[in-house]
Amino acid sequence: MPKQSTKTIHKKQNENDTQELIGCILSALSEKKADDIVEMDFTQKGAGLFDRFILCTATSNTHASALCEEVIKKVKEILHIRPNHTEGESNAQWILIDYFHIIVHIFLKEQREFYDLEHLWNDTALIIRTNNI
């Protein structure tokens, strides 16, 4: 049986593919017990560079790294997609996983409160609390 290749997303996906990717990310975060998971939807207000942020809080650096690894692993296994870019893994206080139009932010509590992306982007995004999936 031929091995399926993985792909990096380089263009905007259709809404069904987007929802499938979001569902996979949210499932991975939930399974690894991420706290305060929030989806920020920018599609109605036309942010341009991205459609969604998915934010969550980790309880420790180790937890943040585990969340990142689980998201990347699950998306690759199920959807055969790898991230366009990741950063922040070295200190694991704020990890960013870039799936082109969906950006995953994994924060430690202090960094999430300090950067407060929900407040910073509240006039351009619809905020959807997604805990208890």
Beta strands, then each sheet from edge to edge (+ up, - down):
strand 1: 7-8
strand 2: 35-41
strand 3: 52-58
strand 4: 81-82
strand 5: 85-87
strand 6: 94-98
strand 7: 102-108
strand 8: 126-129
sheet 1: 1+ 4+
sheet 2: 5+ 6- 7+ 3+ 2- 8+
end
